[in-house]
Structure formats: C-alpha cells, structure tokens
Amino acid sequence: MPEHIIVIGDGIAGLAMTLALAQHGHKLTLISDARGLPDRHMGGMQLAPNSWAALRQLSCEDEVKAHAKPLEVMRLIALATGHTLIHLPLDAAHHRQPYASVTRRGILVAMMEKVKTLANVSLITAKVTAVSSDMVNKKACLTLDDGKTIGGDWVFGADGITGICRRYIQGGQDIKPVRSVRQAYRIAVPLSDVPEVVASASTSVWLGREGHIVHYPLCDDHLNLVVTTSSVTGGEKQAKQLLDQHPWLGGCGILLDDVLVTPLTEWPRCDSWLRGRVVVTGDSAHQMPPHLAQGAGQALADAASLSQLISSGKNGAPLQDILPVWAGQRMRQIRSVLDAASAAGRVFSPPPALAMMRDAAVGFGGMAVLPRILDRIWSDQSLSR
C-alpha cells in the first residue's frame, strides 16, 4: 500500500531516496532548506562503478552521465620525488568501468530535474525545527519554522550529520565531532590555466610530507583540485607548500584566498538508523571520510539498495517490515567502507617523519592491497549488476 513519506534535504542523499521511494508508488514530500545551488563553482566528485549501478537502479544514470567525464587511470605519486607508486587502470577488463568525474552542480541539477518529472512528488521550501514519531498511530510529524506541522507515515532525514533527524535518532542529543584532524582546500581551476598533462583523463593523488593533493578534470573544462593538509592549525601555509612542490601546478599561481575550506572532522558513528517512524540516510547516517571518494557513492547505494529490497519483497511487504532489514544490511556494509576510508586517510597523511617510510611501503606493496580494497567497494554487493 502506498504511504506518505517526507524527505528532509535536497542534496544527493535526499534526492536519491526520493527517487527510490517514488519508484514504488509512494507519495513523497521533499523539503528543501531554500539555500539552493550556490553561485560559485561547486567543483566535482568521482563516481565509481557502484555509484553508476545505484544511479541505474534509480533510473537516473543517463541524466547524470550528461555531466560526467570518463577517467581512465588512478595514480598515487610521491610528491617529493615524482615517482608513481601505484598505477591503477580504470578499465572494463578489471570491472572498473564506468568510472568518471561529475560536476557537483551537474549531478544535483540532473537528479532534481528527474524528481520534478514525478507526479507523486511534491516540493516544499521550509526549515524543519522539530520531528516526532507516533508509534501508536504509526505516523511521523514535522514542525516548520513558521509553526505549521506536516504529518506523514515516515520521515527520512538527509539533512546532515548535525541535522535534526540524526539528533532525534540519538535521543535528542547534539552530535559533537570527535576531532578535526585535517583541512581540505577545494579549488576549481580552469583547465586553460594549467599544463595540458594535468588535464589528462586520470585522477592523481600526490602524497606529500604534510598532506596530499588530489586532482582530476571535469567535463566543464575545470580541474577539480583538493589540497589536504595534515593538520588544522597552519593549514593554509601547509597547503601552499604542498602546491609549490607539485611539478606542474607549483608555477601556476593558484591562490588560496577565496576557496572552499573544509575541516575533515571525525564524527561518532551512528548505532541505529531508525527510531520509530524516523529514518536517516546519507551523511546523516554515515559521515564518510573523503579519502576513497565514496561520500556520494554510499548515499546513492543507501537509496538504490532500499529500492531493490522493496522490489524483491513478496506480496508488497510494508515499509515497517522492510526498513529494519535494509538498515541492518546497510549498517553492516558501510562499516567496512568507513574503516577503509579512515585507513586511507592515515596513509595519505601520516606524521611527517613517517612520510618517506609511507612512500616506500606504498610503492612496494600498494598494488597488492589497494586494488583489492577498491574493487570490493566498487562492486557494491548490495546492488545486482
């Protein structure tokens, strides 16, 4: 039986969950916070095969591909020497296709345009101030900043790690970070401003002494550049030093004055994704470290795996029976991805004194370890091929 489901948040996780549930005839209300897309360039992200499998399940693959640029190889390089430590082909022979960069603005626009074509989805712009769950009547309720309330059968929170739904799941407690260990400087550089070799169809990770650099081209003729420092204090100075060491970007005059600076914060893991009629998904459920480029991928997998589970249910099983099964499966699957991403972060940014040992270890044994980890994550066994 179709149910009324309210989704809070119109980022990737919220849009994906809206698409997933709308596929099965449910009535959806999607609540946006009115910020919309910013005017400034939003940069990009990488989508591995598991992400494209999820988009296929959500019937949104072709729309997103219009904003994608295929990538052919992944490289890990020692910044101090310029030596390639790992060369990972992103090819069909190794089941690593499709793999592509996607503009962040593009994937959001593509998914929102798809949502707007669905007759069973309504859009509301509002700020949610409270959420509650009535298990007796099997209903959920939202309070908006204008005092109005909205009721539904379920509420899905895709409003972030500190959002109101995660706080509700955690018993009303504010979610506080464990610590901020690194800082990321995210820059979109016109490809015309950098040497042609940097614009090749590859994603490159340069491992430095006090941080690392990641860059890959986007389909809108920009280079997505992320400089991650090994600490928060003195981050800008470290970021400039890292860029100065880069053999091709060091002389390009890239400025860090007006860039997006993001602390890479460790958050406590969520021990439950459901409380009553309130469910969390995406970053609200699992804030993903960025080191394996799986933030968007795992949010898409949340939604696609739920859609697949609903499709495989017998006799139209109700969501109250399906959601606990889905949450349990996803929590088990996401645990290993979180562990792998955290481990990658320690490899990318070890204590400076250990950087040379890190380079030697990655060069000696990295090809025996990293491909197996990535191939397991990218295959995403929660989704059928």
GIGIZI-V580339 format. One record per residue. N is the residue number from 0. SS is DSSP state (A for helix, B for strand, O for the rest). BURIAL is b if it has 24 or more other ideal C-beta (glycine too) atoms within 12 Angstrom, else e. Layout:
n={N/N}
ss={SS/SS}
burial={BURIAL/BURIAL}
This chain:
n={0/1/2/3/4/5/6/7/8/9/10/11/12/13/14/15/16/17/18/19/20/21/22/23/24/25/26/27/28/29/30/31/32/33/34/35/36/37/38/39/40/41/42/43/44/45/46/47/48/49/50/51/52/53/54/55/56/57/58/59/60/61/62/63/64/65/66/67/68/69/70/71/72/73/74/75/76/77/78/79/80/81/82/83/84/85/86/87/88/89/90/91/92/93/94/95/96/97/98/99/100/101/102/103/104/105/106/107/108/109/110/111/112/113/114/115/116/117/118/119/120/121/122/123/124/125/126/127/128/129/130/131/132/133/134/135/136/137/138/139/140/141/142/143/144/145/146/147/148/149/150/151/152/153/154/155/156/157/158/159/160/161/162/163/164/165/166/167/168/169/170/171/172/173/174/175/176/177/178/179/180/181/182/183/184/185/186/187/188/189/190/191/192/193/194/195/196/197/198/199/200/201/202/203/204/205/206/207/208/209/210/211/212/213/214/215/216/217/218/219/220/221/222/223/224/225/226/227/228/229/230/231/232/233/234/235/236/237/238/239/240/241/242/243/244/245/246/247/248/249/250/251/252/253/254/255/256/257/258/259/260/261/262/263/264/265/266/267/268/269/270/271/272/273/274/275/276/277/278/279/280/281/282/283/284/285/286/287/288/289/290/291/292/293/294/295/296/297/298/299/300/301/302/303/304/305/306/307/308/309/310/311/312/313/314/315/316/317/318/319/320/321/322/323/324/325/326/327/328/329/330/331/332/333/334/335/336/337/338/339/340/341/342/343/344/345/346/347/348/349/350/351/352/353/354/355/356/357/358/359/360/361/362/363/364/365/366/367/368/369/370/371/372/373/374/375/376/377/378/379/380/381/382/383/384}
ss={O/O/O/B/B/B/B/B/O/O/O/A/A/A/A/A/A/A/A/A/A/A/O/O/O/O/B/B/B/B/B/B/O/O/O/O/O/O/O/O/O/O/O/B/B/B/B/O/A/A/A/A/A/A/A/A/A/O/O/O/A/A/A/A/A/O/O/B/B/B/O/O/B/B/B/B/B/B/O/O/O/O/O/B/B/B/B/B/B/O/O/A/A/A/O/O/O/O/O/B/B/B/B/A/A/A/A/A/A/A/A/A/A/A/A/A/O/O/O/O/B/B/B/B/B/O/O/B/B/B/B/B/B/B/O/O/O/O/B/B/B/B/B/B/O/O/O/O/B/B/B/B/O/B/B/B/B/O/O/O/O/O/O/A/A/A/A/A/A/O/O/O/O/O/O/O/B/B/B/B/B/B/B/B/B/B/B/B/B/B/A/A/A/O/O/A/A/A/A/O/O/B/B/B/B/B/B/O/O/O/B/B/B/B/B/B/B/O/O/O/O/B/B/B/B/B/B/B/B/O/O/O/O/O/A/A/A/A/A/A/A/A/A/A/A/O/O/O/O/O/O/O/O/O/O/O/O/O/O/B/B/B/B/B/B/B/B/O/O/O/O/O/O/B/B/O/O/B/B/B/O/A/A/A/O/O/O/O/O/A/A/A/O/O/A/A/A/A/A/A/A/A/A/A/A/A/A/A/A/A/A/A/O/O/O/O/O/O/A/A/A/A/A/A/A/A/A/A/A/A/A/A/A/A/A/A/A/A/A/A/A/A/A/A/A/A/A/A/O/O/O/A/A/A/A/A/A/A/A/A/A/A/A/A/A/A/A/A/A/A/A/A/A/A/A/A/A/A/A/O/O/O/O/O/O}
burial={e/e/b/b/b/b/b/b/b/b/b/b/b/b/b/b/b/b/b/b/b/b/b/b/e/b/b/b/b/b/b/b/b/e/e/e/e/e/e/e/b/b/b/b/b/b/b/b/b/b/b/b/b/b/b/b/b/b/b/b/b/e/b/b/b/e/b/b/b/b/b/b/b/b/b/b/b/b/b/b/e/e/e/b/b/b/b/b/e/b/e/e/e/e/e/b/e/b/b/b/b/b/b/b/b/b/b/b/b/b/b/b/e/b/b/e/e/b/e/e/b/e/e/b/e/b/e/b/b/b/b/b/b/e/e/e/e/e/b/b/b/b/b/b/e/e/e/e/e/b/b/b/b/b/b/b/b/b/b/b/b/e/b/b/b/b/b/b/b/b/e/e/e/e/b/e/e/e/e/e/b/b/b/b/b/b/b/b/b/e/b/e/e/b/e/e/e/b/b/e/b/b/b/b/b/b/b/b/b/b/b/b/b/b/b/b/b/b/b/b/e/b/b/b/b/b/b/b/b/b/e/b/e/e/b/e/e/b/b/b/b/b/b/e/b/b/e/b/b/e/e/e/e/b/e/b/e/e/b/e/e/e/e/b/b/b/b/e/b/b/e/b/b/b/b/b/b/b/b/b/b/b/b/b/b/b/b/b/b/b/b/b/b/b/b/b/b/b/b/b/b/b/b/b/b/b/b/b/b/b/e/e/e/e/e/e/e/e/b/b/e/b/b/e/b/b/b/e/b/b/b/e/b/b/e/e/b/b/b/b/b/b/e/b/b/b/b/b/b/b/e/e/e/e/b/e/e/b/b/e/b/b/b/e/e/b/e/e/e/b/b/e/b/b/b/e/b/b/b/b/e/b/b/e/e}
